[in-house]
Amino acid sequence: MDAVRVAAIREQLTGTGWLEAVGGFAGSLRRSVERRGAGDLLLVGTEAYEPWHLAAHLEDEAAWSAVPRLAPTLLRHRPPAGAPAHLGHGLRRLAEAGRGATVLVVAPEAAGGPLLERVRDARRHGATVLALDGAAQAPSGDLAGLAHERLVVGTAAEEPFDLAQHLVSAAAGQRPTRRSALGRLADLVGRLAAPPPISRW
């Protein structure tokens, strides 16, 4: 992101409540992976959307913030044969998610029944379920009913949904402070503008 885009983000988000919403959600994510007995962070998208971009950002934040458990395991609906190890985990891994694990579901659009069933099983076995959801309105019994905490983007459009992932990952890497919301936003967008470390993604 360039300086002009960063300034535009600052202006657009001021007074919208988005910083607080993102900060609360990211704080829940960080607390979940830092708590005693925390297990893996499992990141999964829908059949049509793989959140590899968020996986890369979270891995970067894990390195920057020295919180290694922020580095997720990306789960894919159909990992191809011969995929690199970090891209070869299927949904079967959700069946192993129990107490201590955190499942982060990224769904720009409605999650399908098979995914919801696996997420429901993970929650039943004690996993914490968080959802970054692009559906402003969702019927009961779907992802909204399964998630312990949910951040609604309100649109599945690529740019705002991508921006939400940037902000969540950056906020998850920051330790809670008593600084003002505007000051925290300035830090977040500043980090987004900085060159990233070399990533395997």
N, C-alpha and C positions, 0 to 999 in steps of 0.2 A: 504494500500500500504506500502511495506517495504522500507527501506532506499536504497536498491540496485535498486529497481524499480523507486524510486524517482530520483536517480542520472541518470538513463538511460533516463527518461523523459526529464530531464534538458538538457542532451546532444543532444537528438534527436530533440528538439524543438528550440535549439539555432540557430538563423539565418534563420529560415524557414518562419518567418512572421506570424506563427500561434498564438503566444502570442498576437500580435497586433490585429489580426482578432477576437480572442476570447474576448480580452479586450473591443474592440469596440462593439461587440454584447452584451456582458454582461452589459456594460455601458448603452446601449439602454434599456435593460430589467430593470435595476435598476431605471433609470430615468423615465421610463413609470409607474412603480408602486409607485414611490415617488412623482410624480407631483401632483399639487393641483387638487382635485376632482378625484383622482385615485380610480378605483373600484377594483374588484377582479382580481387576476391572475389566469386564467383558463389554465390548462395544459392538452393537449390532444395528443394522439398518433394515429396511424393507427389502422385499425381493427385487424391487426396481431401483433401489438406492443404497449404495454401499458408502458408508461414511469414512472412507479412507483419508479424506482431507482432515477431518477432525482427529482421526487416529494419529496422523503426523503431528498436528498441533499439540495434542496432549503429550505425545512422546517428547517433543521439544520442551514443553513446560515441565515435564518430569525432570529433565536434565537441568534446566535453568533454575528451578526452585528447589532442587535436591529432595524431591518427593517422588522416589522411584515408582511408587504404586500408582501414580497418575498415568504411567505408560500403559496403554490398554492392550488387550488381546482383541484383535478385530475378528469377528465371526462373520462368515460369508454363507449365503444360502447355497451356492454351488461352487465351491473352490475348485479350480481346474486341476487336473492331475499335473504333477510336477511344479506346482506353484511354490515360490520361496516359502520358507518355514513361517514367516510372519504373515503370509497371505494364504495359508493353507488350512486355517481352522474353520470347521463347519459348525452348523447349529447344534450338532450333537453335544458340543461343549456346554451348552445351556443345561443339559441334563445333569451335568456334574456340578452346577452352581448351587451351592448350599449356603449355610450360615457363614457370614463373613464376606461373601462375594458381593460385588456391586455390578448390576446389569444396567448399562446406559443404552437406551433404545432411541435411535434417531429416525424419525418418521415424518418426512415432508408431507406425505399423504397417508391415508389410512393403512395401518398394518394389517397384513393378511391373517386369516384364522390360524394357520399352522404356526406362525411366529408367535401370535398371542398365546396359543396353547403352551408353547415351550417357555415363554416368559412367565406365564401363570404357574407352571411347575417349579421354575426357579424361585419364584416368590414363596410358594408353598413350602419349599425346602429351606427357607430362611434368607434368601438373597434380598438385598435392597435393590429396588427397581426405580430408576430415574428415567424420565422421558423428555426428549427435546422434540416437540411436536409441531408440525406445520398446519394442523387442522384447528381452526378457530372454534368450530363447533363439532363436538364428537358425541355420538350416542353412548349411553351408559353401557357398561360391560366390555368396552374395548380398552385400548391402552390407557385412557384416562382413569378407568376404574382399577387398573393394575398397578399404576405407578404410585410410589410413596410420595414422590414429588415430580411436578411436571412444569416445564417452561413452554408456553405456547407462543410461537412466533406469529401465528395468525395468517400466514400465507405460505404456500409452497414455492413461491417465486424464488429463483436461484439466488439472486443477490442478497435479499434480506436474510434468507435462510443461511447462506454462507457466512454473512456477517455475524449472525447470532452464534454460530459455531466458533468463529474467531474470538468473540467476546467471552464466551463461556470458558474456552480453553485458557485464555489469558488471565481471566479472573480466578480460575481454579489454581493457577500457579502462584497467586499472590497470597501472602499471609494476611490475615485480618488486621486492620489498623483502625485508628480513630480518625483518620484523615477524612476530609470532606468528600462527598460523592463526586464533585467536579474534579477534585485532585486525583481520586482513584481513576476516573475516566481518562484524565490526561495521561496517567501512567499506562493504562491499558492501550490506548491508541498509539502512544509513543512506542510501546513494545511491538505493536503490530507493524509499525513503520520500520523497525530495525531489521537488519538482515538476519535471517534465521540460521541456526546451526545446521551443519550437514545432516541430512536425515536419510534413513533407508527407504522412506516412502517415495 
